[in-house]
Amino acid sequence: MAFQLLSLPGRQRDDKRAVINVFRAGSGGCGAPIRAGNCFIGLNVTWRPSDAGGDEMPFVKVAKASGLRPGEAVKVDVGEQEIMVANVGGTFYAVQEKCTHRGGPLHMGVFKDGVVICPWHKTEFDLRTGRVLKIPFPPRAGTAVDLKTFEVKVEGEDVLVNA
């Protein structure tokens, strides 16, 4: 609890350096991973958006709607995340860029009926939910897991992703 209180000003300013310094001081300066409330502290410091005073992450502009025709997709970097944004039949979807089977580039896949097919091994994912729909060879434990999905909205000409 003390870590959360001491780090609150830094988290409200989105100042990771200030937050990291608070946690390093509290862990003897070694940066050893520790858990304090809803924060996991180590080399990377993370917290829920509500800790920083809001319930939602901000939407980030990732593309122009007119620049992404139906059936096309692009890879975008939002922070440290690689995200694939696709226009499928006029509806925009955003999911993690890398296929969970073998890391194939999903923005280079085939899109149809709300599904992306990985170009490397033909693993299929539902773009609405991120769920694995089809694995091309006999399924083995851990061969593919569901994709992370991101909320998308279009404002005017801008495609925005909540990442």
C-alpha positions as CSV (number, residue, x, y, z in Angstrom):
1,M,0.0,0.0,0.0
2,A,2.8,2.4,0.8
3,F,4.3,1.8,-2.7
4,Q,1.0,2.8,-4.3
5,L,0.6,5.9,-2.2
6,L,4.2,7.1,-2.8
7,S,4.0,6.4,-6.5
8,L,0.6,8.0,-7.1
9,P,2.0,11.4,-8.2
10,G,4.3,9.8,-10.7
11,R,1.5,7.5,-12.0
12,Q,-0.9,10.5,-12.4
13,R,1.7,12.3,-14.5
14,D,2.4,9.0,-16.4
15,D,6.1,9.5,-15.2
16,K,7.5,5.9,-15.2
17,R,10.9,7.1,-14.1
18,A,9.5,8.6,-10.9
19,V,7.5,5.5,-10.3
20,I,10.5,3.2,-10.9
21,N,12.6,5.3,-8.5
22,V,10.0,4.9,-5.7
23,F,10.0,1.2,-6.2
24,R,13.7,0.8,-6.4
25,A,14.1,2.8,-3.2
26,G,11.5,0.6,-1.5
27,S,13.2,-2.6,-2.6
28,G,16.6,-1.6,-1.4
29,G,17.6,-0.2,-4.7
30,C,18.0,-3.6,-6.4
31,G,14.9,-3.4,-8.5
32,A,13.9,-6.9,-7.3
33,P,10.4,-7.9,-8.5
34,I,7.9,-7.4,-5.7
35,R,4.1,-7.3,-5.6
36,A,2.5,-4.3,-4.0
37,G,-1.3,-4.3,-4.2
38,N,-2.3,-4.4,-7.8
39,C,1.2,-3.4,-9.1
40,F,3.9,-5.9,-10.0
41,I,7.2,-4.1,-9.7
42,G,10.4,-5.2,-11.3
43,L,12.3,-3.8,-14.3
44,N,9.0,-2.9,-15.9
45,V,6.3,-1.1,-13.8
46,T,2.7,-1.6,-14.8
47,W,-0.5,-0.5,-13.3
48,R,-4.2,-0.5,-14.2
49,P,-5.5,2.6,-15.9
50,S,-7.8,3.3,-13.0
51,D,-4.7,3.7,-10.8
52,A,-3.7,6.7,-12.9
53,G,-7.1,8.4,-12.3
54,G,-9.1,7.1,-15.3
55,D,-11.0,3.9,-16.2
56,E,-10.0,3.8,-19.8
57,M,-6.9,3.9,-21.9
58,P,-6.9,6.7,-24.4
59,F,-7.6,5.9,-28.0
60,V,-4.6,6.4,-30.4
61,K,-4.9,7.4,-34.0
62,V,-3.3,4.6,-36.1
63,A,-4.5,5.1,-39.7
64,K,-6.6,7.0,-42.1
65,A,-9.9,5.2,-43.0
66,S,-9.5,6.1,-46.7
67,G,-5.9,4.7,-46.7
68,L,-7.1,1.2,-45.7
69,R,-9.4,-0.3,-48.3
70,P,-11.6,-3.4,-47.6
71,G,-9.4,-6.5,-47.5
72,E,-6.3,-4.5,-46.5
73,A,-4.4,-4.4,-43.2
74,V,-1.4,-2.5,-41.7
75,K,1.0,-3.2,-38.9
76,V,1.2,-0.3,-36.4
77,D,3.3,0.2,-33.3
78,V,1.4,1.7,-30.3
79,G,3.8,2.1,-27.4
80,E,5.6,-1.2,-27.2
81,Q,2.8,-3.2,-28.8
82,E,2.7,-4.3,-32.5
83,I,-0.9,-4.2,-33.6
84,M,-2.6,-5.3,-36.9
85,V,-5.4,-3.0,-38.1
86,A,-7.6,-4.5,-40.8
87,N,-10.5,-3.3,-42.9
88,V,-12.8,-6.3,-43.5
89,G,-15.9,-5.4,-45.5
90,G,-15.8,-1.8,-44.2
91,T,-15.5,-2.8,-40.6
92,F,-12.2,-2.1,-38.8
93,Y,-10.6,-4.6,-36.5
94,A,-7.4,-4.5,-34.4
95,V,-5.6,-7.5,-32.9
96,Q,-2.0,-8.3,-32.0
97,E,0.2,-8.4,-35.0
98,K,2.0,-11.7,-34.4
99,C,0.3,-15.1,-34.9
100,T,0.3,-17.0,-31.6
101,H,1.2,-20.2,-33.5
102,R,4.6,-19.3,-34.8
103,G,4.8,-15.5,-34.9
104,G,3.6,-15.0,-38.5
105,P,2.8,-11.4,-39.6
106,L,-1.0,-11.3,-39.6
107,H,-1.2,-8.0,-41.5
108,M,0.0,-10.0,-44.5
109,G,-2.7,-12.6,-44.1
110,V,-5.9,-13.2,-45.9
111,F,-9.1,-11.6,-44.6
112,K,-12.7,-12.9,-45.1
113,D,-15.9,-12.8,-43.2
114,G,-14.3,-11.4,-40.0
115,V,-11.5,-13.9,-40.1
116,V,-7.7,-13.5,-40.6
117,I,-5.7,-16.5,-42.0
118,C,-2.1,-16.4,-41.1
119,P,0.2,-16.4,-44.2
120,W,2.7,-18.8,-42.7
121,H,0.7,-21.9,-41.6
122,K,-2.9,-20.9,-42.3
123,T,-4.0,-20.7,-38.6
124,E,-7.4,-18.9,-38.6
125,F,-8.5,-16.3,-36.0
126,D,-11.9,-14.5,-35.5
127,L,-11.1,-10.8,-35.7
128,R,-14.0,-9.9,-33.4
129,T,-13.0,-12.1,-30.5
130,G,-9.4,-13.1,-31.2
131,R,-10.4,-16.8,-30.8
132,V,-8.5,-19.5,-32.7
133,L,-10.8,-21.0,-35.2
134,K,-8.6,-23.5,-37.1
135,I,-5.1,-24.9,-36.7
136,P,-3.9,-26.4,-40.0
137,F,-2.4,-29.6,-38.6
138,P,-3.2,-32.0,-35.8
139,P,-3.7,-29.8,-32.8
140,R,-1.1,-30.1,-30.1
141,A,-1.2,-28.4,-26.7
142,G,0.0,-24.8,-26.9
143,T,0.2,-24.7,-30.7
144,A,-1.9,-21.5,-30.8
145,V,-3.8,-19.3,-28.3
146,D,-6.3,-16.6,-28.8
147,L,-5.2,-13.2,-30.0
148,K,-5.3,-10.0,-27.9
149,T,-8.0,-7.7,-29.4
150,F,-8.3,-4.0,-29.2
151,E,-11.3,-1.7,-29.4
152,V,-11.5,0.3,-32.6
153,K,-13.5,3.4,-33.5
154,V,-13.6,5.7,-36.5
155,E,-13.9,9.4,-36.0
156,G,-14.2,11.3,-39.3
157,E,-11.3,10.0,-41.3
158,D,-9.2,8.7,-38.4
159,V,-9.0,5.1,-37.3
160,L,-8.4,5.0,-33.5
161,V,-7.4,2.0,-31.4
162,N,-7.7,1.7,-27.6
163,A,-4.3,0.2,-26.8
